[in-house]
Structure formats: C-alpha cells, structure tokens
Amino acid sequence: MDNLCHTLVGAALGEAGLKRTTAYGNATLMIASNLPDVDVLVFATSTPSVTFRRGWTHGVLADVVLPLALTAIVVAVARRRGRTDVRPRSILLLSYLGVLVHVAMDLLNNYGVRLLMPFSQHWFYGDVLFIIDPWMWLLLGAGIWLARRWRSARPARGALLLAGIYVLAMIVNARLARAEIVDRWQQVAGRPPQAVMVGPLPITPLQRQVIIDAGDHYETGMFTWLPRNIRFDARDVPKNDTDPRVTAARNAPNVRAFLVWSRFPFWTLEPAGRGTRVTVGDMRFNGGPGVAARNFTQTVIVSAPPGS
C-alpha cells in the first residue's frame, strides 16, 4: 500500500487506544507502519528500484530486526529528552505490530512481497487491493478525525473494523473473480492458463484487471461484477521472449535485475542504428496492450552481429 495508507493505519491503531500504553506510542506506531519502506533509498542509486523494493526490508529477517532497531532509537531519544514515562516493552510491541501490519497490507497488492527474504527470492501476491486505495484513506481518515474531535477511541476502532470488513470483502471478491476467469478460459482454450492474475484497479472495487499467460502471448481483459461480465481485449500481447536478441538482452545487469521482480514480462524490439533497442516491461503496469509504463521497464541496446 502507499505510505499515506500505512500512516493512517498506524494513527488509527494509536487513536484506538494503543497510544496510551506508553509515551511516544502514537509516533512509534506511525513510524513502524512505514519502516519497511526504508528501501525507497534505492531510488538514490543506479539499481533498478523494482529489484530491491519489498525484498530485504519486507522479509522475515527484517520483521525481527527492524522493530528492535526502532525500539532502541525511540528509547534512546526518550532518555535523551529526560522522559521517564516511556515503557520499552510497550514500544517494542507497538513496533512489531506496525511492521507486521505494514507487510500484511503490502501483501494485499499485485506488486508482490518477498516474505522469505533473505532466504528466498520468491514473490507472494495478494491481488486484493490496488496499491493506492482511496476507500481505505476515507475510512481510516474519518475514524482518526472523529476520534480526535470527540476524544474517544470508538471512532478509530470502528474505522479499523470497517477497514477490516472491506479487506475481507475484497479478498472474497478477488478469489471468486479469479475462479470464474480460470473456469471460463479453460472452457474456451481447453487447458488451464500457465499463470493468471485477476488484479485490483484504483477506485473501482467492482472491476478487476485480467492477465492470462497463454504460453507465447498474454491475453488481457476486464472482469466486472455489476453487471457480471468478462470482456477480453481483441489484441493479444506477444511475449517475444524467444527472439535471439532478447536472449542477448537478458545478460544485461539492469535487465537481469528487472526480471527478479517481473511477474508477466514482455519484450518490445525497435531498430536503433546498427542494433536493436530491446525493452522489457511487465503486463501488470502498462499503458495499454504491449505498451509498458516508463517507470516499470528496462532497456538495452543489442548490437547487430558482424556482417548483418
């Protein structure tokens, strides 16, 4: 999820009563709810951001270490300021709660999380909520505002409950939609898809993006609940992954790094002088069939073989 949503979750947990367990309780919850995203520092480097994001800082090792580090910092700051009402054990528990809730929320997206890092690079996908979900903002923001206005924990608790119900409803939504898509595709193709995503879209919880790996190409479409309908796009998207120029491009460090993250990679090839510009994108984040979003691509120039 986006950092505004993570911050609102931390603040709502605090307003629900947890901030009263210790001084700096609210601050600890909001910081911990964003802490795994310290990996955004990768944007300051030349490393493809998608390679590092939601890996080391979201895995099981970080789930253990980050709360300990945050607790040490909060307690040190409190002592430096002469505060005696900080309870280290409560700070530690709040830190663990914030970090674990952050990872669980990120797992709801189609971006993915490498939960087992650093022991495994395997990605886990929830395909439940879009990374930016205004409905979560609205529910949590209203609960926090009312809790502070009324000086009561009840609105924040109600907001967290409604947010939980919304998430559960979206999980059911995602699972039922996926089952229907797979069943429909098998009826037509006569075989199961190699991979499938029935993923969330922004703002519209009753519509879902469909991506089906059909072997040498992808089929895309839209699933809607009201009216209940499955619509596939007229154009397929070729993978182009068997082209010799793609094979050469895979050896480039930036492309290898990108493929660590990519779930539905596709390749485009364009003339570039005496070579070919090879670009890899991911079907989850594109601007239309076969058009990859600029922030989710990597490109390399493959030279033409001698004599060509």
Contacts in CASP RR format, 6 or more apart in sequence:
PFRMAT RR
TARGET T0000
AUTHOR 0000-0000-0000
METHOD contacts of the structure
MODEL  1
MDNLCHTLVGAALGEAGLKRTTAYGNATLMIASNLPDVDVLVFATSTPSV
TFRRGWTHGVLADVVLPLALTAIVVAVARRRGRTDVRPRSILLLSYLGVL
VHVAMDLLNNYGVRLLMPFSQHWFYGDVLFIIDPWMWLLLGAGIWLARRW
RSARPARGALLLAGIYVLAMIVNARLARAEIVDRWQQVAGRPPQAVMVGP
LPITPLQRQVIIDAGDHYETGMFTWLPRNIRFDARDVPKNDTDPRVTAAR
NAPNVRAFLVWSRFPFWTLEPAGRGTRVTVGDMRFNGGPGVAARNFTQTV
IVSAPPGS
1 105 0 8 1.000
1 106 0 8 1.000
1 108 0 8 1.000
1 109 0 8 1.000
1 129 0 8 1.000
1 131 0 8 1.000
1 132 0 8 1.000
1 133 0 8 1.000
1 136 0 8 1.000
2 131 0 8 1.000
2 132 0 8 1.000
3 34 0 8 1.000
3 37 0 8 1.000
4 137 0 8 1.000
5 105 0 8 1.000
5 132 0 8 1.000
5 133 0 8 1.000
5 136 0 8 1.000
5 137 0 8 1.000
5 140 0 8 1.000
6 33 0 8 1.000
6 34 0 8 1.000
6 37 0 8 1.000
6 102 0 8 1.000
6 105 0 8 1.000
7 30 0 8 1.000
7 33 0 8 1.000
7 34 0 8 1.000
8 136 0 8 1.000
8 137 0 8 1.000
8 140 0 8 1.000
8 141 0 8 1.000
8 144 0 8 1.000
9 33 0 8 1.000
9 98 0 8 1.000
9 101 0 8 1.000
9 102 0 8 1.000
9 105 0 8 1.000
9 140 0 8 1.000
9 163 0 8 1.000
10 29 0 8 1.000
10 30 0 8 1.000
10 32 0 8 1.000
10 33 0 8 1.000
10 98 0 8 1.000
10 101 0 8 1.000
11 26 0 8 1.000
11 29 0 8 1.000
11 30 0 8 1.000
11 140 0 8 1.000
11 141 0 8 1.000
11 144 0 8 1.000
12 140 0 8 1.000
12 141 0 8 1.000
12 143 0 8 1.000
12 144 0 8 1.000
12 147 0 8 1.000
12 156 0 8 1.000
12 159 0 8 1.000
12 160 0 8 1.000
12 163 0 8 1.000
13 29 0 8 1.000
13 33 0 8 1.000
13 97 0 8 1.000
13 98 0 8 1.000
13 101 0 8 1.000
13 156 0 8 1.000
13 160 0 8 1.000
14 25 0 8 1.000
14 26 0 8 1.000
14 29 0 8 1.000
14 156 0 8 1.000
15 26 0 8 1.000
15 143 0 8 1.000
15 144 0 8 1.000
15 147 0 8 1.000
15 148 0 8 1.000
15 153 0 8 1.000
15 155 0 8 1.000
15 156 0 8 1.000
16 147 0 8 1.000
16 153 0 8 1.000
16 156 0 8 1.000
16 157 0 8 1.000
16 160 0 8 1.000
17 153 0 8 1.000
17 156 0 8 1.000
18 25 0 8 1.000
18 29 0 8 1.000
18 94 0 8 1.000
18 97 0 8 1.000
19 25 0 8 1.000
19 26 0 8 1.000
19 29 0 8 1.000
21 87 0 8 1.000
21 90 0 8 1.000
21 93 0 8 1.000
21 94 0 8 1.000
22 28 0 8 1.000
22 85 0 8 1.000
22 86 0 8 1.000
22 87 0 8 1.000
22 90 0 8 1.000
22 91 0 8 1.000
22 94 0 8 1.000
23 78 0 8 1.000
23 83 0 8 1.000
23 85 0 8 1.000
23 86 0 8 1.000
23 87 0 8 1.000
24 74 0 8 1.000
24 77 0 8 1.000
24 78 0 8 1.000
24 83 0 8 1.000
24 86 0 8 1.000
24 91 0 8 1.000
25 90 0 8 1.000
25 91 0 8 1.000
25 94 0 8 1.000
27 74 0 8 1.000
28 70 0 8 1.000
28 74 0 8 1.000
28 91 0 8 1.000
28 94 0 8 1.000
28 95 0 8 1.000
29 94 0 8 1.000
29 97 0 8 1.000
29 98 0 8 1.000
31 70 0 8 1.000
32 66 0 8 1.000
32 67 0 8 1.000
32 70 0 8 1.000
32 94 0 8 1.000
32 95 0 8 1.000
32 96 0 8 1.000
32 97 0 8 1.000
32 98 0 8 1.000
32 99 0 8 1.000
32 102 0 8 1.000
33 98 0 8 1.000
33 99 0 8 1.000
33 101 0 8 1.000
33 102 0 8 1.000
34 102 0 8 1.000
35 57 0 8 1.000
35 66 0 8 1.000
35 70 0 8 1.000
35 95 0 8 1.000
35 98 0 8 1.000
35 99 0 8 1.000
35 102 0 8 1.000
36 54 0 8 1.000
36 57 0 8 1.000
36 58 0 8 1.000
36 62 0 8 1.000
36 66 0 8 1.000
36 99 0 8 1.000
36 102 0 8 1.000
36 103 0 8 1.000
36 106 0 8 1.000
37 57 0 8 1.000
37 102 0 8 1.000
38 57 0 8 1.000
39 52 0 8 1.000
39 53 0 8 1.000
39 54 0 8 1.000
39 55 0 8 1.000
39 56 0 8 1.000
39 57 0 8 1.000
39 58 0 8 1.000
40 49 0 8 1.000
40 53 0 8 1.000
42 49 0 8 1.000
42 51 0 8 1.000
42 52 0 8 1.000
42 53 0 8 1.000
43 49 0 8 1.000
47 257 0 8 1.000
48 254 0 8 1.000
48 257 0 8 1.000
48 258 0 8 1.000
48 261 0 8 1.000
48 298 0 8 1.000
50 257 0 8 1.000
50 258 0 8 1.000
50 260 0 8 1.000
50 261 0 8 1.000
50 262 0 8 1.000
50 296 0 8 1.000
51 257 0 8 1.000
51 258 0 8 1.000
51 260 0 8 1.000
51 261 0 8 1.000
53 261 0 8 1.000
54 106 0 8 1.000
54 111 0 8 1.000
54 112 0 8 1.000
54 113 0 8 1.000
54 114 0 8 1.000
55 113 0 8 1.000
55 114 0 8 1.000
55 117 0 8 1.000
56 62 0 8 1.000
56 117 0 8 1.000
56 118 0 8 1.000
57 66 0 8 1.000
58 103 0 8 1.000
58 106 0 8 1.000
58 113 0 8 1.000
58 114 0 8 1.000
58 115 0 8 1.000
58 117 0 8 1.000
59 103 0 8 1.000
59 113 0 8 1.000
59 114 0 8 1.000
59 115 0 8 1.000
59 116 0 8 1.000
59 117 0 8 1.000
59 118 0 8 1.000
60 115 0 8 1.000
60 116 0 8 1.000
60 117 0 8 1.000
60 119 0 8 1.000
61 117 0 8 1.000
61 118 0 8 1.000
61 119 0 8 1.000
62 99 0 8 1.000
62 117 0 8 1.000
63 96 0 8 1.000
63 99 0 8 1.000
63 100 0 8 1.000
63 103 0 8 1.000
66 95 0 8 1.000
66 99 0 8 1.000
67 92 0 8 1.000
67 95 0 8 1.000
67 96 0 8 1.000
67 98 0 8 1.000
67 99 0 8 1.000
68 92 0 8 1.000
68 95 0 8 1.000
70 91 0 8 1.000
70 95 0 8 1.000
70 99 0 8 1.000
71 88 0 8 1.000
71 91 0 8 1.000
71 92 0 8 1.000
71 95 0 8 1.000
74 86 0 8 1.000
74 91 0 8 1.000
74 95 0 8 1.000
75 86 0 8 1.000
75 88 0 8 1.000
75 91 0 8 1.000
78 86 0 8 1.000
79 86 0 8 1.000
103 113 0 8 1.000
103 115 0 8 1.000
106 112 0 8 1.000
106 113 0 8 1.000
107 113 0 8 1.000
107 115 0 8 1.000
107 124 0 8 1.000
107 125 0 8 1.000
107 126 0 8 1.000
108 126 0 8 1.000
108 128 0 8 1.000
108 129 0 8 1.000
108 167 0 8 1.000
108 170 0 8 1.000
109 125 0 8 1.000
109 126 0 8 1.000
109 127 0 8 1.000
109 128 0 8 1.000
109 129 0 8 1.000
109 130 0 8 1.000
109 131 0 8 1.000
109 200 0 8 1.000
110 125 0 8 1.000
110 126 0 8 1.000
110 127 0 8 1.000
110 130 0 8 1.000
110 197 0 8 1.000
110 199 0 8 1.000
110 200 0 8 1.000
110 284 0 8 1.000
111 125 0 8 1.000
111 131 0 8 1.000
111 284 0 8 1.000
112 123 0 8 1.000
112 124 0 8 1.000
112 125 0 8 1.000
112 126 0 8 1.000
112 263 0 8 1.000
113 123 0 8 1.000
113 124 0 8 1.000
114 120 0 8 1.000
114 121 0 8 1.000
114 122 0 8 1.000
114 123 0 8 1.000
114 124 0 8 1.000
115 122 0 8 1.000
115 124 0 8 1.000
116 122 0 8 1.000
121 260 0 8 1.000
123 261 0 8 1.000
123 263 0 8 1.000
125 197 0 8 1.000
125 263 0 8 1.000
126 174 0 8 1.000
127 174 0 8 1.000
127 178 0 8 1.000
127 197 0 8 1.000
127 198 0 8 1.000
127 199 0 8 1.000
127 200 0 8 1.000
128 167 0 8 1.000
128 170 0 8 1.000
128 171 0 8 1.000
128 173 0 8 1.000
128 174 0 8 1.000
128 200 0 8 1.000
129 136 0 8 1.000
129 167 0 8 1.000
129 170 0 8 1.000
129 200 0 8 1.000
130 200 0 8 1.000
130 201 0 8 1.000
130 202 0 8 1.000
132 202 0 8 1.000
133 200 0 8 1.000
133 202 0 8 1.000
134 202 0 8 1.000
134 203 0 8 1.000
135 166 0 8 1.000
135 203 0 8 1.000
135 205 0 8 1.000
136 163 0 8 1.000
136 166 0 8 1.000
139 159 0 8 1.000
139 162 0 8 1.000
139 163 0 8 1.000
139 166 0 8 1.000
140 159 0 8 1.000
140 160 0 8 1.000
140 163 0 8 1.000
141 159 0 8 1.000
142 155 0 8 1.000
142 159 0 8 1.000
143 155 0 8 1.000
143 156 0 8 1.000
143 158 0 8 1.000
143 159 0 8 1.000
144 155 0 8 1.000
144 156 0 8 1.000
144 159 0 8 1.000
145 155 0 8 1.000
146 152 0 8 1.000
146 155 0 8 1.000
146 156 0 8 1.000
147 153 0 8 1.000
147 154 0 8 1.000
147 155 0 8 1.000
147 156 0 8 1.000
170 200 0 8 1.000
170 205 0 8 1.000
173 205 0 8 1.000
173 206 0 8 1.000
173 208 0 8 1.000
173 225 0 8 1.000
174 198 0 8 1.000
174 199 0 8 1.000
174 200 0 8 1.000
174 208 0 8 1.000
177 198 0 8 1.000
177 208 0 8 1.000
177 223 0 8 1.000
177 225 0 8 1.000
178 196 0 8 1.000
178 198 0 8 1.000
180 223 0 8 1.000
180 230 0 8 1.000
181 196 0 8 1.000
181 198 0 8 1.000
181 210 0 8 1.000
181 212 0 8 1.000
181 223 0 8 1.000
181 230 0 8 1.000
182 192 0 8 1.000
182 193 0 8 1.000
182 196 0 8 1.000
184 230 0 8 1.000
185 192 0 8 1.000
185 193 0 8 1.000
185 196 0 8 1.000
185 212 0 8 1.000
185 219 0 8 1.000
186 192 0 8 1.000
186 193 0 8 1.000
189 214 0 8 1.000
193 212 0 8 1.000
193 213 0 8 1.000
193 214 0 8 1.000
194 213 0 8 1.000
194 214 0 8 1.000
194 215 0 8 1.000
195 212 0 8 1.000
195 213 0 8 1.000
195 263 0 8 1.000
195 264 0 8 1.000
196 210 0 8 1.000
196 211 0 8 1.000
196 212 0 8 1.000
196 213 0 8 1.000
197 209 0 8 1.000
197 210 0 8 1.000
197 211 0 8 1.000
197 263 0 8 1.000
197 264 0 8 1.000
197 284 0 8 1.000
198 208 0 8 1.000
198 209 0 8 1.000
198 210 0 8 1.000
198 223 0 8 1.000
199 208 0 8 1.000
199 209 0 8 1.000
199 210 0 8 1.000
199 211 0 8 1.000
200 208 0 8 1.000
200 209 0 8 1.000
201 207 0 8 1.000
201 208 0 8 1.000
201 209 0 8 1.000
206 224 0 8 1.000
206 225 0 8 1.000
206 226 0 8 1.000
207 222 0 8 1.000
207 223 0 8 1.000
207 224 0 8 1.000
207 225 0 8 1.000
208 222 0 8 1.000
208 223 0 8 1.000
208 224 0 8 1.000
209 220 0 8 1.000
209 221 0 8 1.000
209 222 0 8 1.000
209 284 0 8 1.000
210 219 0 8 1.000
210 220 0 8 1.000
210 221 0 8 1.000
210 222 0 8 1.000
210 223 0 8 1.000
210 230 0 8 1.000
210 232 0 8 1.000
211 218 0 8 1.000
211 219 0 8 1.000
211 220 0 8 1.000
211 221 0 8 1.000
211 264 0 8 1.000
211 283 0 8 1.000
211 284 0 8 1.000
212 218 0 8 1.000
212 219 0 8 1.000
212 220 0 8 1.000
213 264 0 8 1.000
214 236 0 8 1.000
215 239 0 8 1.000
216 238 0 8 1.000
216 239 0 8 1.000
216 241 0 8 1.000
216 242 0 8 1.000
217 236 0 8 1.000
217 237 0 8 1.000
217 238 0 8 1.000
217 239 0 8 1.000
218 236 0 8 1.000
218 237 0 8 1.000
218 239 0 8 1.000
218 264 0 8 1.000
218 266 0 8 1.000
218 283 0 8 1.000
219 232 0 8 1.000
219 233 0 8 1.000
219 236 0 8 1.000
219 237 0 8 1.000
220 232 0 8 1.000
220 233 0 8 1.000
220 237 0 8 1.000
220 283 0 8 1.000
220 289 0 8 1.000
221 230 0 8 1.000
221 231 0 8 1.000
221 232 0 8 1.000
221 233 0 8 1.000
222 230 0 8 1.000
222 231 0 8 1.000
223 229 0 8 1.000
223 230 0 8 1.000
223 231 0 8 1.000
224 231 0 8 1.000
233 289 0 8 1.000
235 289 0 8 1.000
236 289 0 8 1.000
237 266 0 8 1.000
237 283 0 8 1.000
237 289 0 8 1.000
237 290 0 8 1.000
238 266 0 8 1.000
239 265 0 8 1.000
239 266 0 8 1.000
239 267 0 8 1.000
240 246 0 8 1.000
240 266 0 8 1.000
240 267 0 8 1.000
240 268 0 8 1.000
240 269 0 8 1.000
241 265 0 8 1.000
241 266 0 8 1.000
241 267 0 8 1.000
243 267 0 8 1.000
243 269 0 8 1.000
245 269 0 8 1.000
245 276 0 8 1.000
245 278 0 8 1.000
245 302 0 8 1.000
246 267 0 8 1.000
246 269 0 8 1.000
246 278 0 8 1.000
248 278 0 8 1.000
248 302 0 8 1.000
249 255 0 8 1.000
249 267 0 8 1.000
249 278 0 8 1.000
249 280 0 8 1.000
249 300 0 8 1.000
249 302 0 8 1.000
250 256 0 8 1.000
250 259 0 8 1.000
252 298 0 8 1.000
252 300 0 8 1.000
254 298 0 8 1.000
254 300 0 8 1.000
255 278 0 8 1.000
255 280 0 8 1.000
255 298 0 8 1.000
255 300 0 8 1.000
257 298 0 8 1.000
258 265 0 8 1.000
258 280 0 8 1.000
258 281 0 8 1.000
258 297 0 8 1.000
258 298 0 8 1.000
259 265 0 8 1.000
259 280 0 8 1.000
261 282 0 8 1.000
262 280 0 8 1.000
262 281 0 8 1.000
262 282 0 8 1.000
263 282 0 8 1.000
263 283 0 8 1.000
263 284 0 8 1.000
264 282 0 8 1.000
264 283 0 8 1.000
264 284 0 8 1.000
265 280 0 8 1.000
265 281 0 8 1.000
265 282 0 8 1.000
265 283 0 8 1.000
266 280 0 8 1.000
266 281 0 8 1.000
266 282 0 8 1.000
266 283 0 8 1.000
266 290 0 8 1.000
266 292 0 8 1.000
267 278 0 8 1.000
267 279 0 8 1.000
267 280 0 8 1.000
267 281 0 8 1.000
268 278 0 8 1.000
268 279 0 8 1.000
268 281 0 8 1.000
268 290 0 8 1.000
268 292 0 8 1.000
269 276 0 8 1.000
269 277 0 8 1.000
269 278 0 8 1.000
269 279 0 8 1.000
270 276 0 8 1.000
270 277 0 8 1.000
270 279 0 8 1.000
271 277 0 8 1.000
272 301 0 8 1.000
274 303 0 8 1.000
274 304 0 8 1.000
275 301 0 8 1.000
275 302 0 8 1.000
275 303 0 8 1.000
275 304 0 8 1.000
276 301 0 8 1.000
276 302 0 8 1.000
276 304 0 8 1.000
277 299 0 8 1.000
277 300 0 8 1.000
277 301 0 8 1.000
277 302 0 8 1.000
278 299 0 8 1.000
278 300 0 8 1.000
278 301 0 8 1.000
278 302 0 8 1.000
279 292 0 8 1.000
279 297 0 8 1.000
279 298 0 8 1.000
279 299 0 8 1.000
280 292 0 8 1.000
280 297 0 8 1.000
280 298 0 8 1.000
280 299 0 8 1.000
281 292 0 8 1.000
281 296 0 8 1.000
281 297 0 8 1.000
281 298 0 8 1.000
282 292 0 8 1.000
282 296 0 8 1.000
283 290 0 8 1.000
284 296 0 8 1.000
285 292 0 8 1.000
285 293 0 8 1.000
285 295 0 8 1.000
285 296 0 8 1.000
286 292 0 8 1.000
286 293 0 8 1.000
286 296 0 8 1.000
287 293 0 8 1.000
END
